[in-house]
Amino acid sequence: MQFTQDVYYPEQGEEWERRKPVDVGMDADSLNEAVHYAQTIETAWPRKLRLHYTENERGESHPEVIGPIKDRGATNGLILRHGYIVAEWGETQRVDMTFSISKSYLSTMAGLALDRELIRDVHHPVRDYVNDGGFDSPHNAQITWHHLLQQTSEWEGTLWDKPHYADGQGEQGPDSPLQAPGSVFAYNDVRVNRLALSLLRIWRKPLPQLLKDNVMDPIGASNSWRWHGYRNSWLTIDGLKMQSVSGGGHWGGGVWISTRDHARFGYLFLRRGRWGERQILSERWIDLATTPCPVEPDYGYMWWLNTDRQLFPNAPETSFYALGAGRNVIWIEPENDLVVVVRWIDTDRADKLMKRVLAAVR
């Protein structure tokens, strides 16, 4: 996509320009139908999120919540076309937990590190950069940044009192044999948190402050978002106490943020890392982040992809997503220049919502 002076970028704050659907090539009636549908497909998750942890995750080997939890709001959302707001519903300024969308923010910190040559090559072993014992074993010594970002690392160990098999999403137990790094995909928050700690080691500054200074402030986000770790994820670097943040809300914590700030973040990626006159993230990183993993083609560097339209059949193959449990979605749709953020919808109906949004494009 060619960038011109005509590309719109919202100013800092809440003064975000709106356009009527017809003015950006969308049908108002079809768009209203999509919004109405979104409002009727709220997740069955309880508003009191502690109940979710109590009821759904008690069967895990290490279910103890070690990070903060916040009760959720109602379903809400926002649709951008060409950067302008064409639809908005619910409390889009409310700060909520966002679960695994946190991973896409974490991935972005790796992108910044690569752009600044703190990481020279994503295929370098992490042990070449991080010397804290986490990559000393013969197995872990093979792990690269690429493996951690694609969730194919098979990292073995315990972090913040959670062993690598503690996350039931990865479908591994204490006796499950480890595979060679890069050979299998396992969605695993312990290993994601190992990436977060490794990035903290090389940056030597808290990741939330780096995200604020280098991404969120430049794109005009609010100051209401927070990025939490765990009560036991504190360490001292260069004499300063810092918290290693979590890449999800599996045991609490993660990024807590509003729909509007999510939309800015998604729009940055729609614009291939550019915001106005500033290239915040390199286009090289956007390409790397959205390259399919060989053993899980629907996944990139902590962004979900729509390779062969397997993830969401009604969306274009070029779509990519930050997805969090609940369900929370940042949908980036380059073919039609759309960003759609929806919070707390039924997971099984997300594809039908996408179909309705695309039906409004003329």
Disulfide bonds with the S-S distance in Angstrom:
none
